[in-house]
Amino acid sequence: METVIETSDLTKTYGSLVAVNKLNLKVEKNTVHGFLGPNGAGKSTTIKVLIGLLKADSGSANILGQEIGWDRPETRSRVGYMPELPKLPKHLKGTELLDIYGRMHGMTKDERERQVPELLDVVGLSERGNDLIGHYSKGMQQRLGLAQALLNAPELLILDEPSIGLDPVGMVEVRDLMKKMAEKGTTIFLSSHLLHEVQQICTQITIINKGVEVTSGTLEEISAKVEGPLKIEVEVDRFSEKVLAVVNKLPFVDNVSRSGKTLLIELKTRDDVRSEVSQAITTAGGVVISMNMRGASLEDIFMDLLGTREEGRRE
């Protein structure tokens, strides 16, 4: 598989602080790659090195097949970037800012006049394009920052916390936009602390902590690395002791506890066995009202992996 971002032992320090520690990162073409980690993990530092805002102390990094150094305009023009909470000039209108960026990209007047309104519509700012940026909310500035990142129709889109400042509707709109960009062949490298968002849109995930890669792969591959059982929480109507006995006898069930009409089922496997559990309860005369799996979400996996790693450091 062709890679669009690849680092080898990438290291960046600030004095005695090692922000990025021999990071080996691969982002494959035509993927939406989530870049996760707690605050201070080194995510933003890594991104700033990748786009040329910071210089690494050692190691190497390649973007679109070229080693970074950013003395190649033809490579830079193929990358879109939106920083965390972009700082935009308040005295300009939204259309004016995008027009300036368009000129920097070498776009013709006709191209700018066609594309700027299209992008403002895409990010939900079509009716506010002629307003001063100083009158924009944080969420609106975030949308405008995304529009400028898309201005050059990039092959690679690097986004640092793109949903900060957005309301729930805005988050859904930005998420849908990223999906559409990915469908058109744009590779997206996304740093985010919103694990639920990442789980919905990312095809590949890398988790780092204290500048070190913890794990990388698809959600399924990462889930398989996590030790410990999954649990299923089931609310059951028409509950009976027969329901409890039948669930206990399932070969993949390790333990079952009950609180009122709710069963907490601890599994021996990390496979998704919710359909088998539901069928067993129904056969025993129970009615499943709700069913939730614990330990399978990205948040569960994230906390498990980081918790395991921290325990290992203390030993």
Buried (B, 14 or more C-beta within 10 A) or exposed (E): EEBBBBBBBBBBBEEEEBBBBBBEBBBBBBBBBBBBBBEEBBBBBBBBBBBBEBEBBEBEBBBBEBEBEEEBEEBBBBBBBBBBBBEBEEEBBBBBBBBBBBEEBEBEEEEBEEBBBEBBEBBBBEEBBEBBBEEBEEBBBBBBBBBBBBBBBBBBBBBBBBBBBBEEEBBBBBBEBBBEBBEEEBBBBBBBBBBEBBBBBBBBBBBBBBBBBBBBBEBEEBBEBBEEBBBBBBBBEBBEEEBBEBBBEBEBBEEBEBEEBBBBBBBBEBEEBBEBBBEBBBEBEBEBEEBEBBBBBBBBBBBBBBEBBEEEEEE
